[in-house]
Amino acid sequence: MSLKRTVLMTALVLALALSVPSGSPRGDAEEPLHGLIVQAGSLQQAAEAVRSVGGSITHELGIINAVATKLNASQIDALDSLAEINRIWQNAGLDVAAKGRKGPSVRAPEVFFPELVDADSVHAEGITGLGVTVAVVDTGRELKSPLNKNALGDDRVLAQYDATKDEEVFQRNTDENGHGSHVAGVVVNSSKETSGEFRGIAPNANLVTVKAFDAQGQGSYADVIRGLEWILLNHNVHQIRVVNLSFSADPQSYYWDDPLNQAVMQLWQAGIVVVASAGNTGPDAMTIGVPGNLPYVVTVGAMTDNYTPGDGTDDVLASFSSAGPTVEGFVKPELVAPGGHIVSVMGYDTIARDHPEFHDGHDYFTMSGTSQAAAVVSGVVALMLEAEPWLTPDQVKCKLMSGARPAVDDNGDLAYSIFQQGAGLVNAYDALSSNNLTCANRGLDVQRDLAGSEHYGGLTNRDENGDYYIMDPTGYMFSDGYMWSDGYMWSDGYMWSDGFVFSDGYMWSDGFVFSDGFVFSDGFMFSDGYMWSDAFMFSDGFVFSDSLTEAASINVWVPQE
């Protein structure tokens, strides 16, 4: 049985039980329609194949040589018989990623997160993200002055694209939810505190917004992929160097077979640094979502200052922050950043109406989540690329990890495992100062990965007790027994051995030997003899659900911490 056919049949086990309304491709009107993403050798081949079975195209996804369509079961059978079709996925639903609980209303909001990551020290040296464009794929943006103009008073929004409608708009309020504006504000807010400190990480960076999620923070794979393709096609025009993805979905396949991840890999290959949220479904192991599970990108978890920004001894990892490893054995997240009770720009939109106690009644809202943590790191990347515009995405990732500060306990040992905090808390000043350029994504080749000639696994293994560890002399063990309330110090003196070896990848061996149920037949065996202790089965095979309620951390709402 071909891989294409196996993927299709496992998807249809669930798909045929679901009715996907709307749309009118030709065919039997009595048969339910199924939202699909169809991949071929080229965009033209995919489109012609769909039309040949009577389907219509809803999205052209040239970034992955695919189209989105809605077909009935008979049309799907006919499509699968065509030799030019490589993959058929269901068009899965996505949500946005953020969290909250009852707490004091914000009347005079103060912003502390730039100081927590030493961005203020970088600002003091005149580095503010000037000339670097950050694209935010989210719910759109509001027409708020701290977003519209940089700290010099110049217009900085270079483009707005609505992927849900496939149209470019300009100077229009496209954010009915509020999440996208909040995330963008963390990155680029150009307003200042009374102390004179900026409220955003990169206050002079340029901004491009891509709307892929609706007023409820929900969207589809097809819309997000179309938004990513627009970025790829326009990144030179607008000098887009950074893309922020503050959303996630449950992984339903290996990273390389996920169509959204394939689009993200195209951006990385094009020289664009992609920053993704880890997700808000922690603290358990193996809770990293798509696209944060992609080994190439910078995946960010969340910490909090415990409402005492001046006291670093009680800072903690946020309890909702998703943890690694990934199914393929990679350490995630790479970093953590402030993600608790983050104050940023938001009008009185859906989120603010649902949680009015966190709105100041004017322009600011307090929200927690790995969405906000990812935005902090996107801002730091903009600062780095202003200072050193020649850096590649792999080099940026290495410098970020090299400059990070792990949380340590009173004995100087790691307070949280690397599967929870990665290399530690991002530090803008140390990341810019680092001369380490070769420590990230070693052994990975995104071009070969996209071509399908090589795919990769990480260095994580699991012992007989079910604990995860890194196959390296340092051997840090994952445990879920950490205290969340006692507080730890984020140290600047911790030495990582062997150059961040845990970020390396190894090629899968034996040409991806699958059994009929999409289980690796002999466990996760790597080419150098490392083996994952238990084979992993995705719950429904390679199924991409049509549900719009999946936890995609523009991310699920979580308590303030």
Secondary structure, DSSP 4 states (H G I P E B T S, - for coil): --HHHHHHHHHHHHHTT--------SS-TTSPPEEEEEEESSHHHHHHHHHHTT--EEEEEGGGTEEEEEE-HHHHHHHHT-TTEEEEEE--EEEEB-B--S----SS----HHHHTTHHHHHHTT-S-TT-EEEEEES-----HHHHB-TTS-B-EEEEEETTTTEEE-S----SSSHHHHHHHHHH---B-TTS-BSSSSTT-EEEEEE-S-TTSEEEHHHHHHHHHHHHHHHHHHTEEEEEE-EEB---S-GGG-HHHHHHHHHHHTT-EEEEE--SS-SSSS---BTTT-SSSEEEEEEE-TT-TT-GGGBEE-TT------TTS----SEEEE-SSEEEE--S-HHHHH-GGGB-SSSEEEEBSHHHHHHHHHHHHHHHHHH-TT--HHHHHHHHHHT-B-EE-TTSSBSS-HHHHTT-B--HHHHHH----SSSSTT--HHHHHHTS--EE-SEEE-TTS-EEESSTT-PBP-S---SSS-BEE-S-PPPGGGTGGG--EEBSTT--B-TTS-BTTSSBBTTS-B-SS----TTSS-----S-S----BPP----
